[in-house]
Amino acid sequence: MKPTVLLFGISPAKRNAIGVVCHKLNLRMVEVPPQRWGCTLETLFAGTEGDCPAQNPFHEEMLVMDLPGAVLDFFLQGLRRQKVAVDLKAARTPTNDAWTADALYQELCREREAFRSGAAAPHQ
């Protein structure tokens, strides 16, 4: 499968800039609508159809990337060059593949808050 970036709640201007970076790196970009934020990341990356409402909808922008290491570095550099700031970013892992998008969002928020307070993040 083609390396993929999932977009959650990304503004149109940022979406266009992210699209430029994805095009340059030959990446698949998928905008995930809110009615699918309760699907597992595995389902979203596979492109399986169907709605999965989120149990805890969120209103913040988030990117989830399934990219090889070097490509991930180039993608993040491209975002910086395009001046695209998205606070919540995650790489797809075997652990989070079974998580829903809204569960990943909650985990990223916990980690961000722990980082800000200087504490270790409690993993759920």
ROSE-4610 file (N, C-alpha, C; in Angstrom, 1 decimal, always signed):
// ROSE-4610
residu = [M/M/M/K/K/K/P/P/P/T/T/T/V/V/V/L/L/L/L/L/L/F/F/F/G/G/G/I/I/I/S/S/S/P/P/P/A/A/A/K/K/K/R/R/R/N/N/N/A/A/A/I/I/I/G/G/G/V/V/V/V/V/V/C/C/C/H/H/H/K/K/K/L/L/L/N/N/N/L/L/L/R/R/R/M/M/M/V/V/V/E/E/E/V/V/V/P/P/P/P/P/P/Q/Q/Q/R/R/R/W/W/W/G/G/G/C/C/C/T/T/T/L/L/L/E/E/E/T/T/T/L/L/L/F/F/F/A/A/A/G/G/G/T/T/T/E/E/E/G/G/G/D/D/D/C/C/C/P/P/P/A/A/A/Q/Q/Q/N/N/N/P/P/P/F/F/F/H/H/H/E/E/E/E/E/E/M/M/M/L/L/L/V/V/V/M/M/M/D/D/D/L/L/L/P/P/P/G/G/G/A/A/A/V/V/V/L/L/L/D/D/D/F/F/F/F/F/F/L/L/L/Q/Q/Q/G/G/G/L/L/L/R/R/R/R/R/R/Q/Q/Q/K/K/K/V/V/V/A/A/A/V/V/V/D/D/D/L/L/L/K/K/K/A/A/A/A/A/A/R/R/R/T/T/T/P/P/P/T/T/T/N/N/N/D/D/D/A/A/A/W/W/W/T/T/T/A/A/A/D/D/D/A/A/A/L/L/L/Y/Y/Y/Q/Q/Q/E/E/E/L/L/L/C/C/C/R/R/R/E/E/E/R/R/R/E/E/E/A/A/A/F/F/F/R/R/R/S/S/S/G/G/G/A/A/A/A/A/A/A/A/A/P/P/P/H/H/H/Q/Q/Q]
num = [1/1/1/2/2/2/3/3/3/4/4/4/5/5/5/6/6/6/7/7/7/8/8/8/9/9/9/10/10/10/11/11/11/12/12/12/13/13/13/14/14/14/15/15/15/16/16/16/17/17/17/18/18/18/19/19/19/20/20/20/21/21/21/22/22/22/23/23/23/24/24/24/25/25/25/26/26/26/27/27/27/28/28/28/29/29/29/30/30/30/31/31/31/32/32/32/33/33/33/34/34/34/35/35/35/36/36/36/37/37/37/38/38/38/39/39/39/40/40/40/41/41/41/42/42/42/43/43/43/44/44/44/45/45/45/46/46/46/47/47/47/48/48/48/49/49/49/50/50/50/51/51/51/52/52/52/53/53/53/54/54/54/55/55/55/56/56/56/57/57/57/58/58/58/59/59/59/60/60/60/61/61/61/62/62/62/63/63/63/64/64/64/65/65/65/66/66/66/67/67/67/68/68/68/69/69/69/70/70/70/71/71/71/72/72/72/73/73/73/74/74/74/75/75/75/76/76/76/77/77/77/78/78/78/79/79/79/80/80/80/81/81/81/82/82/82/83/83/83/84/84/84/85/85/85/86/86/86/87/87/87/88/88/88/89/89/89/90/90/90/91/91/91/92/92/92/93/93/93/94/94/94/95/95/95/96/96/96/97/97/97/98/98/98/99/99/99/100/100/100/101/101/101/102/102/102/103/103/103/104/104/104/105/105/105/106/106/106/107/107/107/108/108/108/109/109/109/110/110/110/111/111/111/112/112/112/113/113/113/114/114/114/115/115/115/116/116/116/117/117/117/118/118/118/119/119/119/120/120/120/121/121/121/122/122/122/123/123/123/124/124/124]
x = [+0.8/+0.0/+0.9/+0.4/+1.1/+1.3/+2.4/+2.5/+1.4/+0.8/-0.4/-0.3/-1.0/-1.2/-2.7/-3.2/-4.6/-4.7/-5.7/-6.0/-7.3/-7.3/-8.5/-8.7/-9.8/-10.2/-9.2/-8.5/-7.5/-8.3/-7.9/-8.5/-8.2/-9.0/-8.8/-7.4/-6.9/-5.6/-4.5/-4.6/-3.5/-3.6/-4.9/-5.0/-4.4/-4.5/-3.9/-2.4/-1.8/-0.3/+0.2/-0.6/-0.2/-0.3/-1.3/-1.4/-0.2/+0.4/+1.6/+2.7/+2.9/+4.0/+3.7/+2.5/+2.2/+2.4/+2.0/+2.2/+3.7/+4.5/+6.0/+6.6/+6.1/+6.7/+5.9/+4.9/+4.1/+3.4/+2.8/+2.1/+0.6/-0.1/-1.6/-2.1/-3.0/-3.5/-5.0/-5.5/-6.9/-7.4/-8.5/-9.2/-10.2/-10.2/-11.1/-12.3/-13.5/-14.6/-15.0/-15.5/-15.9/-16.7/-17.5/-18.4/-17.5/-16.2/-15.4/-14.3/-14.4/-13.3/-13.4/-14.4/-14.5/-14.0/-13.5/-12.9/-11.5/-11.0/-9.6/-8.7/-7.5/-6.5/-6.3/-6.3/-6.1/-7.2/-8.4/-9.6/-9.4/-9.0/-8.9/-7.7/-6.6/-5.5/-5.9/-6.7/-7.1/-8.1/-8.8/-9.8/-11.1/-11.3/-12.6/-13.7/-14.8/-16.0/-16.8/-17.7/-18.6/-18.3/-19.4/-19.3/-19.0/-18.2/-17.9/-17.9/-19.0/-19.1/-18.1/-17.5/-16.5/-17.3/-16.7/-17.3/-17.0/-15.8/-15.4/-14.9/-15.9/-15.5/-14.5/-13.6/-12.7/-12.7/-12.2/-12.2/-10.8/-9.9/-8.5/-7.9/-7.0/-6.4/-5.4/-5.4/-4.5/-4.1/-2.8/-2.3/-1.8/-2.1/-1.5/-0.9/+0.4/+1.2/+1.7/+1.5/+2.1/+3.2/+4.3/+5.4/+6.7/+7.5/+8.8/+9.7/+10.6/+11.4/+12.0/+12.7/+13.2/+12.1/+11.1/+10.0/+9.3/+9.1/+8.5/+9.3/+10.7/+11.5/+11.3/+11.3/+11.0/+9.7/+8.7/+7.3/+7.3/+7.8/+7.8/+8.6/+9.7/+10.5/+9.7/+8.9/+8.0/+7.0/+6.4/+5.4/+6.0/+7.2/+7.9/+8.2/+8.6/+8.9/+7.6/+6.5/+5.2/+4.5/+5.2/+4.7/+3.4/+3.2/+2.0/+2.2/+1.5/+1.6/+0.4/+0.6/-0.4/+0.1/-0.5/+0.0/+0.1/-1.0/-1.1/-0.8/+0.4/+0.9/+1.3/+1.0/+1.4/+1.8/+2.7/+3.1/+2.2/+1.9/+1.1/+2.1/+1.6/+2.4/+1.6/+2.2/+1.4/+0.5/+0.9/+0.0/-1.2/-0.9/-2.1/-2.9/-2.5/-3.3/-4.7/-4.8/-6.1/-6.9/-6.3/-7.0/-7.9/-9.0/-9.8/-9.1/-9.5/-8.9/-9.2/-10.4/-10.7/-9.9/-9.6/-8.8/-7.3/-6.8/-5.5/-5.4/-6.5/-6.5/-6.4/-7.2/-7.1/-5.7/-5.1/-3.7/-2.7/-2.8/-1.9/-2.1/-3.3/-3.6/-3.0/-3.1/-2.5/-1.0/-0.4/+1.1/+1.5/+0.8/+1.1/+1.0/+0.0/-0.2/+0.9/+1.3/+2.4/+3.7/+3.9/+5.1/+5.2/+4.1/+4.0/+4.3/+3.8/+3.9/+5.2/+6.0/+7.2/+7.1/+5.9/+5.7/+5.6/+5.7/+5.6/+4.1/+3.8/+2.4/+1.9/+0.7/+0.2/-0.5/+0.0/-0.6/-1.9/-2.8/-4.1/-4.1]
y = [-1.2/+0.0/+1.2/+2.3/+3.5/+4.2/+4.8/+5.5/+6.6/+6.7/+7.4/+8.4/+9.5/+10.5/+10.7/+10.5/+10.7/+12.1/+12.8/+14.2/+14.2/+14.8/+14.9/+16.4/+16.9/+18.3/+19.4/+19.1/+20.0/+21.1/+22.4/+23.5/+23.4/+24.0/+23.9/+24.5/+25.6/+26.1/+25.2/+24.6/+23.6/+22.4/+22.0/+20.8/+21.0/+22.1/+22.4/+22.3/+22.9/+22.9/+21.5/+20.7/+19.3/+18.6/+18.9/+18.2/+18.4/+19.6/+19.9/+19.0/+18.9/+18.1/+16.6/+16.1/+14.8/+14.5/+15.4/+15.2/+15.1/+16.0/+16.0/+14.7/+14.1/+12.8/+11.6/+11.8/+10.7/+9.9/+10.6/+10.1/+10.1/+9.2/+9.2/+10.1/+11.0/+11.9/+11.6/+11.3/+10.9/+11.8/+12.6/+13.4/+12.4/+12.3/+11.4/+12.3/+12.0/+12.8/+12.5/+13.4/+13.1/+11.9/+11.5/+10.3/+9.0/+9.1/+7.9/+8.0/+9.0/+9.1/+8.1/+7.2/+6.1/+4.8/+4.9/+3.7/+3.5/+2.2/+2.0/+2.6/+2.9/+3.4/+2.3/+1.1/+0.0/+0.1/+0.3/+0.4/+1.6/+2.7/+4.0/+3.9/+3.3/+3.2/+2.2/+1.2/+0.2/+0.8/+1.8/+2.5/+1.8/+0.9/+0.2/+1.2/+1.0/+1.9/+1.7/+2.7/+2.6/+3.6/+4.0/+5.0/+4.4/+5.0/+4.6/+5.9/+6.2/+7.5/+7.5/+8.6/+8.7/+8.8/+8.1/+8.2/+9.5/+10.1/+11.4/+12.2/+12.9/+13.7/+14.8/+15.2/+16.3/+17.4/+18.5/+19.7/+20.3/+19.5/+19.9/+19.2/+19.8/+19.2/+18.1/+17.0/+15.9/+15.2/+14.8/+14.0/+12.7/+11.6/+10.3/+9.8/+9.4/+9.1/+7.6/+7.0/+5.6/+5.8/+6.2/+6.5/+5.9/+5.4/+4.9/+6.0/+5.7/+6.7/+7.8/+7.6/+8.7/+9.6/+8.9/+9.7/+10.5/+10.0/+10.7/+12.0/+11.9/+13.0/+14.1/+13.6/+14.6/+15.2/+14.4/+14.9/+16.0/+15.8/+16.8/+18.0/+17.8/+19.0/+19.8/+19.1/+19.7/+20.6/+20.0/+20.8/+22.1/+22.0/+23.2/+24.2/+23.7/+24.6/+25.3/+24.6/+25.1/+26.0/+26.0/+26.7/+26.2/+24.8/+24.2/+23.7/+24.2/+23.8/+23.0/+21.7/+20.9/+20.3/+20.7/+20.3/+18.8/+18.1/+16.7/+15.8/+15.1/+14.3/+12.9/+11.9/+10.5/+9.7/+8.8/+7.8/+6.5/+5.8/+4.5/+3.5/+2.8/+1.8/+0.5/-0.6/-1.8/-1.7/-0.9/-0.6/+0.2/+1.4/+2.3/+1.9/+0.9/+0.5/+0.0/-0.6/-1.0/+0.0/+1.2/+2.3/+3.0/+3.6/+4.5/+5.8/+6.6/+8.0/+8.8/+8.7/+9.5/+9.0/+7.7/+7.2/+7.7/+7.7/+8.2/+9.7/+10.5/+11.9/+12.1/+11.3/+11.4/+11.1/+10.1/+9.7/+10.8/+11.4/+12.5/+13.7/+14.0/+15.1/+14.8/+13.6/+13.2/+13.4/+12.9/+13.0/+14.5/+15.3/+16.7/+17.4/+17.1/+17.7/+17.2/+15.9/+15.4/+16.1/+16.3/+16.9/+18.4/+19.1/+20.5/+20.6/+19.6/+19.6/+19.0/+18.3/+17.7/+16.3/+15.7/+14.4/+13.4/+12.1/+11.0/+10.8/+10.6/+10.4/+9.0/+8.9/+7.6/+7.1/+5.9/+5.3/+4.5/+4.7/+4.0/+2.7]
z = [+0.0/+0.0/+0.0/-0.7/-0.8/+0.6/+0.9/+2.2/+2.2/+3.4/+3.6/+4.8/+4.6/+5.7/+5.9/+7.1/+7.4/+8.0/+7.6/+8.1/+8.8/+10.0/+10.9/+11.2/+10.8/+11.1/+10.6/+9.5/+9.0/+8.2/+8.4/+7.7/+6.2/+5.4/+3.9/+3.5/+4.1/+3.7/+4.1/+5.3/+5.7/+4.8/+4.5/+3.7/+2.3/+1.7/+0.4/+0.5/+1.6/+1.8/+2.1/+2.8/+3.1/+1.8/+1.0/-0.3/-1.2/-1.2/-2.0/-1.5/-0.2/+0.3/-0.1/+0.1/-0.3/-1.7/-2.6/-4.0/-4.4/-3.8/-4.0/-3.6/-2.5/-2.0/-2.5/-3.4/-3.9/-2.7/-1.8/-0.7/-0.9/-0.4/-0.4/+0.7/+0.5/+1.5/+1.6/+2.9/+3.1/+4.1/+3.8/+4.7/+5.4/+6.7/+7.4/+7.9/+7.5/+7.9/+9.4/+10.1/+11.6/+11.8/+10.9/+11.1/+11.0/+10.8/+10.7/+11.8/+12.7/+13.8/+14.8/+14.8/+15.7/+15.1/+13.9/+13.3/+13.8/+13.7/+14.1/+13.0/+13.4/+12.4/+11.3/+11.7/+10.7/+9.6/+10.0/+9.1/+8.2/+8.8/+8.1/+7.0/+7.4/+6.5/+5.4/+5.7/+4.7/+3.7/+4.1/+3.2/+3.2/+4.3/+4.4/+4.6/+3.9/+3.9/+5.2/+5.5/+6.6/+7.6/+8.3/+9.4/+10.7/+11.5/+12.9/+13.8/+14.3/+15.1/+16.3/+16.5/+17.6/+18.9/+19.9/+21.3/+21.9/+21.6/+22.2/+21.0/+20.3/+19.2/+19.6/+18.7/+19.1/+18.1/+18.4/+17.6/+17.3/+17.3/+17.1/+15.9/+15.2/+14.0/+14.5/+13.6/+13.9/+12.6/+12.6/+11.4/+12.0/+11.2/+11.5/+10.2/+10.4/+9.2/+9.2/+8.1/+7.9/+6.8/+7.3/+6.3/+6.8/+5.9/+6.3/+6.9/+7.7/+8.4/+7.7/+6.6/+5.8/+5.2/+4.7/+4.1/+5.2/+6.4/+7.5/+7.7/+7.8/+8.0/+6.9/+5.6/+4.5/+4.6/+5.0/+5.1/+6.2/+7.3/+8.4/+8.0/+7.3/+6.8/+5.8/+4.9/+4.0/+4.7/+5.7/+6.5/+7.1/+7.6/+8.1/+7.0/+5.8/+4.7/+4.3/+4.3/+3.9/+5.0/+6.2/+7.4/+7.8/+7.8/+8.3/+9.7/+10.6/+12.0/+12.4/+12.8/+13.3/+14.6/+15.7/+17.1/+17.3/+16.8/+17.1/+15.9/+16.0/+14.9/+15.6/+14.8/+15.3/+14.1/+14.4/+13.4/+13.7/+12.7/+12.8/+13.4/+14.4/+15.1/+15.3/+15.5/+15.8/+17.0/+18.0/+19.1/+18.8/+18.1/+17.9/+16.7/+16.0/+14.8/+15.2/+16.4/+16.9/+17.6/+17.8/+18.4/+17.5/+18.0/+17.2/+17.1/+16.1/+16.0/+17.2/+17.8/+19.0/+20.2/+20.3/+21.4/+21.2/+20.0/+19.7/+20.1/+19.7/+20.0/+21.6/+22.3/+23.8/+24.3/+23.8/+24.2/+23.9/+22.7/+22.3/+23.2/+23.6/+24.5/+25.9/+26.4/+27.7/+27.6/+26.5/+26.3/+26.3/+25.6/+25.4/+26.8/+27.6/+28.9/+29.8/+29.8/+30.6/+30.2/+28.9/+28.5/+29.0/+28.9/+29.4/+30.9/+31.6/+33.1/+33.5/+32.6/+33.0/+33.6/+33.5/+34.0/+32.9/+33.3/+32.3/+32.0/+30.8/+30.4/+30.8/+31.4/+31.7/+30.5/+30.0/+28.8/+29.1/+28.3/+28.4/+27.6]
